Amino acid sequence: MAKELIRVPRVLGESYNSVLIERLYEAGGNVMLDLIIYLGSYHLKDLFGTSWFSVEDFCRKMGYDRTNLQRKLDSRQLAAMFGKNMQPEYVCTDTAGQRISHPIETVFEAALYKLGLENLCYPTIGEDGRTSYNFVQILKRFDIMTDFKTKKSTKRLYSAVVSPEIKNFMFSLYNLLELQDYRSLPSRYRYFYLELSKMVYLIKYKTTKNEAPFYVLTVDQLAKKLGIEIAEPKDRKKKVASILKKMNTYLKYTNFNFSFVKGDHERWAYTVLFSFPRHTLHYFDEGQYAVVVKKFYKNLLGLYVEIAYQAHTQSVLRHKGQSDAQATNGLGALAYQVHRLAV
């Protein structure tokens, strides 16, 4: 069977976004996390956000039952997601100029709307060594295309655009996810799969540097990531081992090895060493696709610089009273934007 490797924004699996992911999970299960993954990968084929997709498209790609996603939420569930005083709706105007108000109340549409209200976080380190935290709106816009006036069942299409920063991550800051494995996992294990994809990336990087090809987590860290709430350490360790073994049975392409070892200052073996067979590491390689996409992205950046520089030059010419210092500052701002895209 052919590979189904897709790119996932690396920030999704980082610890500084764990609270967000937990909040999204409490609000709508795994749907919102999977929507971010779906829309991020969809962007690579829909760079300018001009294509439309259906609930069926999402279900087929991410392994969902359409009936569950089109289920209407009750008032209590909507209040838990959006607050008691907010009743989200999609407002549009039909061809006759009549205003139409469509309530956002299905699982799928509520998840899309909720993503427009949430931010991802990622840190950057400046030249002075200080860390800045950047907050990025996940979904910039979404639209619905259907005949809202008919009572007949009509196919509903969606257009959803993720923020420019997340689009950029898909070219420059991503991990690889095997959809065939991801779809096979129960929803409760899917978030941890992002941790596995991060492990694959880091261990592949370590091998290029001739470093030990392992990834280390403590039992307590794993218990938190896997949602295990057991007080007794030895029982917590047994549960961690049981879940990891169970996960491996679902995976065909992302199989991993793990063992318990004594960590620093540990009396007993409560540190977990992860590794991957060589064929697994080799599998997670985009090959020529990565080369082509990287070249395309580089050319796109070059085109952006050319267009932006021309626009800036024309702006300077229109404002002849602008000082040299102001013009220099303007070019500096342009250079900074290009640098942000390139990093």
C-alpha positions as CSV (number, residue, x, y, z in Angstrom):
1,M,0.0,0.0,0.0
2,A,1.3,3.5,-0.8
3,K,2.5,5.8,1.9
4,E,0.1,8.4,3.3
5,L,2.6,10.7,4.9
6,I,1.3,14.2,5.7
7,R,3.0,17.1,7.3
8,V,1.8,18.3,10.8
9,P,2.8,21.7,12.3
10,R,5.5,20.8,14.9
11,V,4.0,23.3,17.4
12,L,0.9,21.1,17.8
13,G,2.9,18.4,19.7
14,E,4.9,20.8,21.9
15,S,4.3,21.1,25.7
16,Y,3.5,24.8,25.5
17,N,0.3,23.9,23.5
18,S,-0.7,20.9,25.7
19,V,-3.2,23.0,27.7
20,L,-4.9,24.2,24.5
21,I,-5.1,20.6,23.1
22,E,-6.6,19.4,26.4
23,R,-9.2,22.3,26.2
24,L,-10.1,21.4,22.6
25,Y,-10.4,17.8,23.6
26,E,-12.7,18.6,26.5
27,A,-14.9,20.7,24.2
28,G,-15.2,18.4,21.2
29,G,-13.1,15.2,21.6
30,N,-10.4,14.7,18.9
31,V,-12.3,16.5,16.1
32,M,-10.7,19.9,16.5
33,L,-7.1,18.5,16.6
34,D,-7.8,16.4,13.5
35,L,-9.3,19.4,11.8
36,I,-6.0,21.3,12.3
37,I,-4.1,18.3,10.9
38,Y,-6.5,18.0,8.0
39,L,-6.5,21.7,7.1
40,G,-2.8,22.0,7.5
41,S,-2.1,19.2,5.0
42,Y,-4.9,20.3,2.8
43,H,-3.2,23.7,2.5
44,L,-0.3,22.2,0.6
45,K,-2.7,21.4,-2.2
46,D,-4.8,24.5,-1.8
47,L,-2.2,27.2,-1.3
48,F,-4.6,30.2,-1.8
49,G,-7.7,28.7,-0.1
50,T,-9.9,28.6,-3.2
51,S,-11.0,24.9,-2.9
52,W,-14.0,23.5,-1.0
53,F,-14.3,20.3,0.9
54,S,-17.2,18.4,2.4
55,V,-17.8,16.5,5.7
56,E,-17.4,13.3,3.7
57,D,-14.0,14.4,2.5
58,F,-12.8,15.0,6.1
59,C,-14.3,11.7,7.3
60,R,-12.7,9.7,4.5
61,K,-9.3,11.3,5.2
62,M,-9.3,11.2,9.0
63,G,-11.4,8.1,9.7
64,Y,-14.6,9.5,11.1
65,D,-18.3,8.6,10.9
66,R,-20.2,11.4,9.1
67,T,-23.4,10.8,11.2
68,N,-21.5,11.6,14.4
69,L,-20.1,14.8,13.0
70,Q,-23.4,16.0,11.7
71,R,-25.1,15.4,15.0
72,K,-26.6,18.5,16.5
73,L,-25.3,19.7,19.9
74,D,-27.8,20.6,22.6
75,S,-27.9,24.0,24.4
76,R,-25.8,22.7,27.3
77,Q,-23.0,21.4,25.0
78,L,-23.0,24.6,23.0
79,A,-22.8,26.7,26.2
80,A,-19.8,24.6,27.3
81,M,-18.0,25.3,24.1
82,F,-18.9,29.0,23.6
83,G,-20.3,30.3,26.8
84,K,-23.9,30.9,27.9
85,N,-24.3,34.3,26.2
86,M,-22.9,33.3,22.8
87,Q,-25.0,31.7,20.1
88,P,-22.7,31.3,17.1
89,E,-24.3,31.7,13.7
90,Y,-23.2,31.9,10.0
91,V,-24.7,34.9,8.3
92,C,-24.9,35.3,4.5
93,T,-26.9,37.0,1.8
94,D,-28.6,35.0,-0.9
95,T,-28.8,35.9,-4.6
96,A,-32.0,37.9,-4.0
97,G,-30.3,40.0,-1.4
98,Q,-32.1,38.4,1.5
99,R,-30.2,37.9,4.8
100,I,-29.9,34.3,6.0
101,S,-28.8,33.4,9.5
102,H,-27.7,29.7,9.9
103,P,-27.1,28.5,13.5
104,I,-23.8,26.8,14.2
105,E,-25.0,23.7,16.0
106,T,-23.5,20.5,14.5
107,V,-20.4,18.9,15.9
108,F,-18.4,19.6,12.7
109,E,-19.4,23.3,12.3
110,A,-19.0,24.0,16.0
111,A,-15.5,22.6,15.8
112,L,-14.7,24.8,12.8
113,Y,-16.1,27.9,14.6
114,K,-14.3,27.1,17.8
115,L,-10.9,26.9,16.0
116,G,-11.4,30.5,14.9
117,L,-11.6,31.5,18.6
118,E,-8.4,29.7,19.7
119,N,-4.7,30.5,19.4
120,L,-1.6,28.3,19.1
121,C,1.5,29.5,20.9
122,Y,5.2,29.2,19.8
123,P,8.3,30.8,21.3
124,T,11.1,32.6,19.4
125,I,14.5,33.7,20.7
126,G,15.7,37.1,19.7
127,E,19.3,38.2,19.0
128,D,19.4,39.5,22.6
129,G,18.7,36.0,23.9
130,R,15.2,36.9,25.2
131,T,12.3,34.5,24.5
132,S,9.2,35.9,23.0
133,Y,5.9,34.0,22.9
134,N,3.9,34.4,19.8
135,F,0.1,33.7,19.6
136,V,-1.4,32.6,16.3
137,Q,-5.1,32.4,15.5
138,I,-5.7,28.8,14.3
139,L,-8.4,29.5,11.8
140,K,-8.5,32.8,9.9
141,R,-11.8,32.2,8.1
142,F,-14.4,29.6,7.2
143,D,-17.3,29.7,4.8
144,I,-20.3,27.4,4.0
145,M,-21.7,26.9,0.6
146,T,-25.2,25.3,0.4
147,D,-28.8,26.1,-0.2
148,F,-29.9,27.2,3.3
149,K,-33.5,27.8,2.2
150,T,-34.4,24.3,1.1
151,K,-35.6,21.7,3.5
152,K,-34.2,19.0,1.2
153,S,-30.9,17.3,2.2
154,T,-28.2,19.1,0.1
155,K,-24.5,18.6,0.1
156,R,-22.8,21.2,2.2
157,L,-19.3,22.4,1.3
158,Y,-16.8,24.3,3.4
159,S,-13.8,26.5,2.8
160,A,-11.5,27.0,5.8
161,V,-8.3,29.0,5.8
162,V,-5.7,28.5,8.5
163,S,-3.5,31.4,9.6
164,P,-0.4,32.4,7.5
165,E,1.9,31.3,10.3
166,I,0.5,27.8,10.3
167,K,0.7,27.6,6.5
168,N,4.4,28.6,6.8
169,F,5.0,25.8,9.4
170,M,3.9,23.3,6.8
171,F,6.9,24.2,4.7
172,S,9.5,25.0,7.4
173,L,8.6,23.6,10.8
174,Y,6.8,20.2,10.6
175,N,6.8,16.6,11.6
176,L,5.5,13.7,9.5
177,L,2.4,11.7,10.3
178,E,1.4,8.4,8.7
179,L,-2.4,8.7,8.2
180,Q,-2.9,4.9,7.8
181,D,-1.6,4.4,11.3
182,Y,-3.3,7.5,12.7
183,R,-6.7,6.5,11.4
184,S,-6.4,3.1,13.0
185,L,-5.8,4.5,16.5
186,P,-8.7,5.0,18.9
187,S,-9.2,8.8,19.5
188,R,-7.8,8.6,23.0
189,Y,-4.4,7.6,21.6
190,R,-4.2,10.1,18.7
191,Y,-2.7,13.0,20.5
192,F,0.2,10.8,21.7
193,Y,0.9,9.9,18.1
194,L,2.1,13.5,17.6
195,E,4.6,12.7,20.3
196,L,5.7,9.6,18.3
197,S,6.1,11.7,15.1
198,K,8.2,14.2,17.1
199,M,10.4,11.2,18.3
200,V,10.9,10.0,14.7
201,Y,12.1,13.5,13.6
202,L,14.4,13.9,16.6
203,I,15.9,10.4,16.4
204,K,16.5,10.8,12.7
205,Y,18.3,14.1,13.4
206,K,20.4,12.4,16.2
207,T,21.6,9.7,13.8
208,T,22.9,12.4,11.4
209,K,24.9,13.8,14.3
210,N,26.1,10.3,15.5
211,E,24.3,10.7,18.8
212,A,22.5,7.9,20.7
213,P,19.2,7.2,18.7
214,F,16.9,7.3,21.7
215,Y,14.1,9.5,23.1
216,V,13.6,9.7,26.8
217,L,10.5,10.4,28.9
218,T,9.8,9.6,32.6
219,V,6.8,7.4,33.6
220,D,5.2,10.5,35.2
221,Q,5.5,12.5,31.9
222,L,4.0,9.6,30.0
223,A,1.2,9.2,32.5
224,K,0.2,12.9,32.0
225,K,0.4,12.6,28.2
226,L,-1.7,9.4,28.2
227,G,-4.2,10.7,30.7
228,I,-3.3,8.1,33.4
229,E,-4.4,9.1,36.9
230,I,-3.1,6.4,39.2
231,A,-1.5,7.3,42.5
232,E,0.7,4.3,43.2
233,P,4.0,4.6,41.1
234,K,4.3,0.9,40.3
235,D,0.7,0.6,39.2
236,R,1.1,3.8,37.1
237,K,4.2,2.2,35.5
238,K,2.3,-0.9,34.7
239,K,-0.5,1.1,33.1
240,V,1.9,3.1,30.9
241,A,3.5,-0.2,29.7
242,S,0.1,-1.7,29.0
243,I,-1.0,1.3,26.9
244,L,2.2,1.5,24.9
245,K,2.0,-2.2,24.1
246,K,-1.6,-1.8,23.1
247,M,-0.8,1.2,20.8
248,N,1.9,-0.8,19.1
249,T,-0.7,-3.4,18.0
250,Y,-2.6,-0.7,16.1
251,L,0.5,0.6,14.3
252,K,1.7,-0.9,11.0
253,Y,4.3,1.7,9.9
254,T,5.2,3.6,13.1
255,N,6.2,0.7,15.4
256,F,8.4,1.7,18.2
257,N,10.5,0.0,20.9
258,F,10.5,1.0,24.6
259,S,12.3,-0.1,27.7
260,F,12.4,1.0,31.3
261,V,15.8,2.2,32.7
262,K,17.0,3.9,35.8
263,G,17.2,7.7,35.3
264,D,19.4,10.1,37.1
265,H,18.7,10.0,40.9
266,E,16.2,7.2,40.4
267,R,16.2,4.1,42.7
268,W,14.0,2.1,40.4
269,A,13.6,2.0,36.6
270,Y,11.0,4.8,36.0
271,T,12.5,6.3,32.9
272,V,11.4,5.1,29.5
273,L,13.8,4.8,26.5
274,F,12.1,5.0,23.1
275,S,13.7,3.9,19.8
276,F,12.5,2.9,16.3
277,P,13.6,0.1,14.0
278,R,15.8,1.2,11.1
279,H,13.0,0.4,8.5
280,T,10.6,2.7,10.4
281,L,13.0,5.6,10.3
282,H,13.6,5.0,6.7
283,Y,9.9,4.9,6.0
284,F,9.4,8.5,7.3
285,D,11.2,10.1,4.3
286,E,9.3,12.2,1.8
287,G,12.1,11.7,-0.8
288,Q,11.8,13.8,-3.9
289,Y,8.5,15.3,-2.7
290,A,10.4,17.2,0.0
291,V,12.9,18.4,-2.6
292,V,10.2,19.7,-5.0
293,V,8.2,21.4,-2.2
294,K,11.3,23.0,-0.7
295,K,12.3,24.3,-4.2
296,F,8.8,25.6,-4.8
297,Y,8.7,27.3,-1.4
298,K,12.1,29.0,-2.1
299,N,10.8,30.2,-5.4
300,L,7.6,31.4,-3.8
301,L,9.6,33.4,-1.3
302,G,11.7,34.9,-4.1
303,L,8.5,36.0,-5.9
304,Y,7.1,37.4,-2.7
305,V,10.3,39.5,-2.1
306,E,10.2,40.8,-5.7
307,I,6.5,41.8,-5.5
308,A,6.8,43.3,-2.0
309,Y,9.9,45.2,-2.9
310,Q,8.2,46.7,-6.0
311,A,5.2,47.7,-4.0
312,H,7.4,49.3,-1.4
313,T,9.4,51.2,-4.0
314,Q,6.2,52.5,-5.6
315,S,5.0,53.6,-2.2
316,V,8.2,55.5,-1.6
317,L,7.9,57.3,-4.9
318,R,4.3,58.3,-4.1
319,H,5.5,59.9,-0.9
320,K,8.5,61.9,-2.0
321,G,8.6,63.8,1.3
322,Q,9.6,60.6,3.1
323,S,13.0,60.8,4.7
324,D,15.9,58.4,3.9
325,A,15.6,57.1,7.5
326,Q,11.9,56.4,7.1
327,A,12.6,54.6,3.8
328,T,15.3,52.6,5.4
329,N,13.0,51.6,8.2
330,G,10.4,50.5,5.7
331,L,12.8,48.2,3.9
332,G,14.0,46.9,7.3
333,A,10.4,45.9,8.1
334,L,10.1,44.2,4.7
335,A,13.3,42.3,5.3
336,Y,12.0,41.2,8.7
337,Q,8.7,39.9,7.2
338,V,10.7,37.9,4.6
339,H,13.0,36.5,7.4
340,R,9.9,35.4,9.3
341,L,8.6,33.5,6.3
342,A,12.0,31.9,5.7
343,V,12.7,30.7,9.2
